[in-house]
Amino acid sequence: AKDSFWSFDLGLRVDGQIGLPRDLFMFSKQGMAEPDQVYSLKGFDIFQTSSLYASVGHSHDFSWLVKGLKVGGKFRVFVPFEHIGLSLGESTLALGQDAWKVNTDAYGVVAASFMTLNPDALNGDSEADFLTMNTSNIGPAGFGFSFDIGAEYKLQLGTVVDGLTFSISALDLGSYMFKKDYVQGFESKGEAVYEGMKDIEIGGDTKMDETVDDLMDEFMALANLKESENPRYSSIGTRAKLYAGVEYPFLKDKMSVGLLYSGKFGYSKPISDLTLSYNLNPNKWFNLSLNWSFLNAWKTLGWMMEFTPKAGVNFFIGSDYTFFEIMPDI
C-alpha cells in the first residue's frame, strides 16, 4: 500500500563498548604525584558481542487517523557467536613507596564455542594469551532478539508552524541468551600487591595508546583473576537506545533547525546527549549540515556536506567529531 513500507535486513553486527575511567589517564600522566596516591578504576569496562542478524520492519502512515502521524517498528533476531564482558567494578589502585595495592572487585564472562579462558593467563603468566582459540569449532553461542519502535508527527494545521516535526524512537529493546555450556566466568575480589610496573613509560616520547595498552596488560595481571564456578550472567540485554527530536523547517524548506536527545543504555552506565543542528538545502544537489552536542563534558562539533548531481558521482564528506583542544602535558 502507498501509505506503508516494509523492509528486510540481513547482516553482521559487532556491538561493543570500552570504558576507560578518568583516573586511568590521570595515572598515566601523573603516576605517584603524591605519597599514598589512590586512583579509582570504577568505569573500566570492556564488552563486545558479535552476531549475525535478520530483521523485518514496517512503517505506516496514520494520517487517516491523525493527520501527519507515522508509526513504525522492527523485529530483529540474533545468532551471537561470541560475547566478552569485563568490569573492574569498584576496584582501586593505591600507590605507595614500597608497593602498589589493588583492591579488586572485578568480574567477567566469556561466551563462545571457539574461545576458552586460558588457565596460564589467569594464574599470572603475562606472556600467555587471556583466551585460547579453536577456530575449527565456530558455531552459535546462543540466541537473541530485539525490537524497535518509533513515531513521527508533523504539524499540518494551516499555521505558521506547519512542518514542525516531532519524533521519538526506542531501539534495540531485547536480550542475548547464551548456551550455558559455552559460558565461562572469572572474578577477583580482595587485595593484590604488586611491586612492578617498572617497564611502563609515562609521558615523554611514549605514545598514549602504547601506554594505555601496557597499563591494561598490567591491570589484567594486577586484578588476579580466577575462573568462577558461577558466572555472573548467562544472558545480557542489548544496548537499548532512546531518541527524541524536534525539527522546524523554514524558507520553503531550504533551511531547518533541530534538537535531538539521544540516550544509550545497557552494559555499564547510561550515556546521554543533546545535539543542536542546522541544515541547509538550497537545491536538490547540495546539502550542508552542522551539529553541536553539548550535554556531556566532551562537547563536539559535527558537520557534513553532500553533493548529489543528477548524473555522475555523488560526494559526501563530514566528521562526527572536530576537536579544538588537546590535553596539555602535566
Backbone torsions as a table, in degrees:
resi	resn	phi	psi	omega
1	ALA	NA	149.2	-175.9
2	LYS	-68.5	-18.3	-179.1
3	ASP	-98.3	14.6	178.4
4	SER	-141.6	162.9	-177.2
5	PHE	-147.0	131.6	177.5
6	TRP	-110.0	147.1	177.0
7	SER	-140.1	148.4	178.9
8	PHE	-134.5	137.6	-177.2
9	ASP	-136.6	144.5	168.5
10	LEU	-131.0	138.6	-179.3
11	GLY	-173.8	-178.4	177.5
12	LEU	-116.5	131.0	179.4
13	ARG	-122.9	131.7	170.7
14	VAL	-116.9	107.8	-175.7
15	ASP	-107.7	117.6	-175.8
16	GLY	-143.8	165.2	177.3
17	GLN	-153.1	133.7	174.5
18	ILE	-122.4	123.4	177.7
19	GLY	-113.7	122.3	177.9
20	LEU	-118.6	116.3	-175.9
21	PRO	-68.0	157.3	179.8
22	ARG	-58.1	-38.8	-177.6
23	ASP	-62.7	-26.9	178.0
24	LEU	-63.5	-43.6	-179.9
25	PHE	-73.5	-35.1	176.2
26	MET	-63.2	-39.2	177.6
27	PHE	-63.9	-41.5	-179.0
28	SER	-66.6	-25.6	179.9
29	LYS	-90.9	-37.8	-171.4
30	GLN	-104.5	-31.3	-174.0
31	GLY	63.4	-138.5	179.4
32	MET	-90.7	79.4	-177.9
33	ALA	-71.7	-27.6	-179.9
34	GLU	-132.5	154.5	175.3
35	PRO	-60.3	140.9	178.3
36	ASP	55.3	45.5	177.8
37	GLN	-72.2	138.0	179.4
38	VAL	-122.7	128.8	177.6
39	TYR	-116.6	139.2	177.0
40	SER	-90.4	133.6	177.3
41	LEU	-101.1	9.6	177.8
42	LYS	-62.3	131.5	-176.6
43	GLY	101.4	-3.7	174.6
44	PHE	-80.7	100.5	-174.9
45	ASP	-135.5	142.4	173.7
46	ILE	-134.9	123.2	178.1
47	PHE	-137.6	139.2	177.0
48	GLN	-153.7	136.3	175.1
49	THR	-136.4	128.4	177.9
50	SER	-112.7	130.2	-173.8
51	SER	-147.1	151.6	161.3
52	LEU	-89.7	149.5	180.0
53	TYR	-145.3	156.5	172.3
54	ALA	-134.7	140.8	-176.9
55	SER	-142.8	155.7	174.0
56	VAL	-133.7	133.5	-177.7
57	GLY	-131.0	156.6	179.5
58	HIS	-147.8	134.7	173.0
59	SER	-125.9	148.4	-174.6
60	HIS	-141.0	138.5	177.3
61	ASP	-87.9	117.0	-178.7
62	PHE	-103.0	29.8	-179.8
63	SER	-61.8	-24.2	177.3
64	TRP	-66.8	-21.6	178.9
65	LEU	-99.7	-52.1	176.0
66	VAL	-133.1	113.8	-175.0
67	LYS	-58.7	126.1	178.4
68	GLY	92.3	4.9	-176.5
69	LEU	-99.0	130.5	172.6
70	LYS	-128.6	140.5	-179.3
71	VAL	-132.5	140.6	179.8
72	GLY	-145.6	165.2	178.5
73	GLY	-158.2	164.4	179.8
74	LYS	-148.6	139.7	175.3
75	PHE	-116.7	135.5	-172.0
76	ARG	-131.3	135.9	176.2
77	VAL	-114.1	132.9	-178.8
78	PHE	-110.9	147.3	166.4
79	VAL	-121.6	91.9	-177.1
80	PRO	-73.8	142.5	178.1
81	PHE	-108.1	-25.5	177.2
82	GLU	-158.8	149.0	173.8
83	HIS	-142.6	133.6	176.2
84	ILE	-129.1	128.8	177.3
85	GLY	-135.0	135.5	178.0
86	LEU	-145.0	131.5	176.1
87	SER	-138.3	132.7	176.6
88	LEU	-88.0	2.3	173.0
89	GLY	53.3	-129.3	-177.3
90	GLU	-94.6	23.3	-177.7
91	SER	-61.7	148.8	177.1
92	THR	-133.2	155.1	177.4
93	LEU	-119.8	117.0	-179.6
94	ALA	-108.0	122.6	-177.9
95	LEU	-99.5	125.0	177.3
96	GLY	-124.3	171.0	-178.6
97	GLN	-66.5	-35.3	-174.8
98	ASP	-101.0	-27.7	-177.8
99	ALA	-159.7	158.4	175.4
100	TRP	-109.4	138.9	-177.6
101	LYS	-122.2	137.5	175.2
102	VAL	-115.9	119.7	170.7
103	ASN	-89.2	105.8	-169.0
104	THR	-94.4	144.4	174.1
105	ASP	-146.0	50.1	-171.2
106	ALA	-98.9	151.8	174.4
107	TYR	-154.0	159.6	177.9
108	GLY	-163.2	168.3	-179.6
109	VAL	-142.1	138.6	171.0
110	VAL	-121.4	127.5	178.9
111	ALA	-130.7	109.0	-179.6
112	ALA	-170.0	152.9	177.5
113	SER	-82.8	-19.7	-172.9
114	PHE	-115.4	7.8	178.1
115	MET	-130.0	136.2	175.0
116	THR	-135.0	152.9	177.4
117	LEU	-65.8	139.7	179.9
118	ASN	-92.6	113.1	-178.8
119	PRO	-57.5	-34.4	-179.3
120	ASP	-62.8	-42.3	179.2
121	ALA	-65.9	-39.7	179.3
122	LEU	-67.8	-25.8	180.0
123	ASN	-87.6	8.6	172.8
124	GLY	101.0	6.5	178.1
125	ASP	-77.2	102.8	-175.4
126	SER	-68.6	-18.3	179.8
127	GLU	-84.5	-15.3	-176.4
128	ALA	-85.1	143.6	175.0
129	ASP	-69.6	143.8	-177.8
130	PHE	-66.3	-32.5	-178.5
131	LEU	-121.6	143.9	173.7
132	THR	-102.1	128.3	-175.3
133	MET	-101.5	144.4	172.2
134	ASN	-138.8	83.1	-172.6
135	THR	-66.4	-13.1	178.0
136	SER	-76.2	-7.4	-176.2
137	ASN	-115.9	28.8	-178.9
138	ILE	-69.8	129.5	179.1
139	GLY	-165.1	173.0	179.5
140	PRO	-59.7	137.2	178.6
141	ALA	-99.3	-1.1	-179.7
142	GLY	164.7	-145.5	-173.9
143	PHE	-148.6	151.8	177.3
144	GLY	-154.6	164.7	177.8
145	PHE	-154.4	159.4	172.1
146	SER	-159.8	163.0	175.3
147	PHE	-140.7	153.3	177.5
148	ASP	-116.4	151.6	174.0
149	ILE	-148.2	141.4	-178.5
150	GLY	-158.5	162.8	179.6
151	ALA	-146.2	149.8	176.5
152	GLU	-134.4	136.8	179.4
153	TYR	-132.6	121.5	179.9
154	LYS	-112.0	124.7	-179.3
155	LEU	-66.2	129.7	177.3
156	GLN	-140.0	70.5	-172.9
157	LEU	-111.9	2.3	-177.8
158	GLY	74.8	29.6	-179.7
159	THR	-122.8	-179.8	-177.8
160	VAL	-67.4	-19.8	-179.3
161	VAL	-94.6	9.7	175.6
162	ASP	-56.4	139.3	-177.3
163	GLY	97.2	-16.3	175.3
164	LEU	-60.2	122.7	-172.0
165	THR	-117.7	130.5	175.8
166	PHE	-111.5	139.9	178.8
167	SER	-142.4	149.2	176.0
168	ILE	-150.1	140.9	179.8
169	SER	-152.0	148.4	173.4
170	ALA	-123.4	124.2	-173.6
171	LEU	-119.4	152.1	173.8
172	ASP	56.6	51.1	173.4
173	LEU	-91.0	105.2	-176.4
174	GLY	179.9	-156.7	-173.2
175	SER	-158.1	152.3	167.4
176	TYR	-104.6	137.3	176.4
177	MET	-124.9	123.5	-173.7
178	PHE	-105.7	147.5	177.1
179	LYS	-65.4	130.0	-175.7
180	LYS	-61.2	-28.7	178.7
181	ASP	-65.6	-21.2	-176.9
182	TYR	-103.8	4.1	-175.5
183	VAL	-100.3	124.8	174.8
184	GLN	-124.2	138.4	179.3
185	GLY	-116.8	154.2	174.1
186	PHE	-142.5	153.2	-176.9
187	GLU	-158.1	166.2	176.1
188	SER	-153.6	129.4	178.6
189	LYS	-144.4	123.9	-177.8
190	GLY	140.7	-154.6	-177.3
191	GLU	-121.8	131.1	176.0
192	ALA	-118.3	137.0	-179.8
193	VAL	-109.0	134.7	-178.0
194	TYR	-135.5	136.2	-178.0
195	GLU	-116.5	14.1	-175.8
196	GLY	-102.3	-128.8	-173.9
197	MET	61.2	32.3	-178.6
198	LYS	-86.0	-16.6	-176.1
199	ASP	-93.5	-0.2	-179.3
200	ILE	-89.8	125.3	177.4
201	GLU	-95.8	128.8	-178.2
202	ILE	-113.7	123.2	-179.7
203	GLY	77.9	-158.7	-179.7
204	GLY	65.4	-136.2	-178.4
205	ASP	-90.8	0.2	-177.9
206	THR	-74.9	130.8	179.1
207	LYS	-70.7	145.7	-177.0
208	MET	-61.1	-41.6	-177.5
209	ASP	-64.6	-34.2	177.0
210	GLU	-67.7	-41.2	178.4
211	THR	-62.4	-45.4	-179.1
212	VAL	-63.8	-41.2	177.5
213	ASP	-60.3	-43.9	179.1
214	ASP	-63.9	-41.6	-179.7
215	LEU	-64.1	-41.4	180.0
216	MET	-63.2	-40.8	177.5
217	ASP	-62.9	-42.4	-179.3
218	GLU	-67.9	-39.6	-180.0
219	PHE	-66.1	-33.2	176.4
220	MET	-62.5	-39.3	177.5
221	ALA	-71.0	-40.1	179.5
222	LEU	-63.3	-34.3	-175.4
223	ALA	-64.3	-22.4	176.9
224	ASN	55.8	51.4	-175.4
225	LEU	-71.2	142.8	176.6
226	LYS	-129.6	147.3	177.6
227	GLU	-66.6	138.7	-177.6
228	SER	-105.1	138.9	177.4
229	GLU	-74.1	-22.6	-179.4
230	ASN	-124.9	92.0	179.4
231	PRO	-56.5	148.5	-177.0
232	ARG	-61.0	-31.7	-178.7
233	TYR	-157.5	154.3	172.4
234	SER	-121.5	3.7	172.9
235	SER	-144.8	153.2	-179.0
236	ILE	-149.2	143.8	-179.3
237	GLY	-71.3	150.4	171.6
238	THR	-69.7	161.6	-179.1
239	ARG	-78.1	94.0	-179.4
240	ALA	-67.0	147.4	179.9
241	LYS	-133.4	142.1	178.9
242	LEU	-125.8	130.0	177.8
243	TYR	-129.0	138.8	175.2
244	ALA	-143.4	128.2	-175.0
245	GLY	-144.0	163.9	175.0
246	VAL	-141.7	138.9	-179.3
247	GLU	-138.7	138.8	179.5
248	TYR	-126.5	118.6	177.0
249	PRO	-90.1	153.1	176.5
250	PHE	-152.1	176.6	-174.6
251	LEU	51.8	51.4	178.4
252	LYS	56.4	44.2	176.5
253	ASP	67.4	14.0	177.6
254	LYS	-81.2	-17.2	176.7
255	MET	-139.9	156.4	174.6
256	SER	-155.9	155.1	173.2
257	VAL	-126.3	149.4	-177.2
258	GLY	-148.8	162.6	176.1
259	LEU	-135.4	129.1	-176.9
260	LEU	-128.3	129.6	169.6
261	TYR	-98.2	135.0	175.8
262	SER	-132.1	136.5	178.0
263	GLY	-135.0	135.0	177.6
264	LYS	-119.8	132.7	-173.8
265	PHE	-129.4	166.3	179.8
266	GLY	112.6	-168.3	175.6
267	TYR	34.9	-73.6	179.9
268	SER	-130.9	-142.2	-173.9
269	LYS	-68.6	148.1	178.5
270	PRO	-63.3	150.4	176.6
271	ILE	-123.7	121.7	-178.8
272	SER	-123.0	152.9	178.9
273	ASP	-155.1	157.9	172.8
274	LEU	-121.6	134.1	-178.1
275	THR	-126.8	125.6	175.8
276	LEU	-100.8	132.1	-175.8
277	SER	-130.4	151.9	173.9
278	TYR	-129.2	131.9	-176.8
279	ASN	-126.5	132.6	178.4
280	LEU	-119.2	124.2	-178.2
281	ASN	-136.5	72.0	-174.8
282	PRO	-68.2	-25.5	177.7
283	ASN	-153.2	-177.8	-173.0
284	LYS	-74.2	-17.9	-173.3
285	TRP	-106.7	-1.2	-178.9
286	PHE	-136.7	132.0	175.4
287	ASN	-135.7	143.3	175.9
288	LEU	-133.5	133.2	-179.4
289	SER	-133.7	134.7	175.1
290	LEU	-125.3	140.8	177.6
291	ASN	-143.0	151.8	-177.6
292	TRP	-134.0	116.8	177.5
293	SER	-100.0	127.8	-167.9
294	PHE	-136.3	1.3	-176.3
295	LEU	-74.6	-38.6	-177.9
296	ASN	-85.8	169.1	178.6
297	ALA	-64.1	-32.8	179.8
298	TRP	-88.8	78.1	179.3
299	LYS	-65.5	134.6	-172.4
300	THR	-131.8	146.0	174.8
301	LEU	-112.0	128.2	177.4
302	GLY	-122.1	157.8	-179.5
303	TRP	-156.5	158.2	176.8
304	MET	-155.5	139.1	172.6
305	MET	-120.5	139.5	-176.4
306	GLU	-131.3	127.0	176.4
307	PHE	-119.6	115.7	-176.9
308	THR	-132.1	77.7	177.7
309	PRO	-66.5	162.5	-178.3
310	LYS	-61.5	-32.7	179.6
311	ALA	-136.1	151.6	178.8
312	GLY	103.9	-153.2	-173.9
313	VAL	-97.0	136.6	175.1
314	ASN	-90.6	140.8	-177.8
315	PHE	-121.6	136.9	175.3
316	PHE	-133.0	132.7	175.9
317	ILE	-143.7	138.9	-178.4
318	GLY	-177.6	178.7	179.8
319	SER	-150.4	136.8	175.5
320	ASP	-78.0	-26.0	-173.7
321	TYR	-140.6	125.7	175.2
322	THR	-122.5	117.2	-175.4
323	PHE	-95.6	146.2	-178.8
324	PHE	-121.3	-5.5	-175.6
325	GLU	-141.5	137.6	177.8
326	ILE	-117.4	133.6	-178.7
327	MET	-60.2	127.2	-178.0
328	PRO	-73.8	160.2	174.0
329	ASP	-65.5	144.0	177.5
330	ILE	-107.1	NA	NA
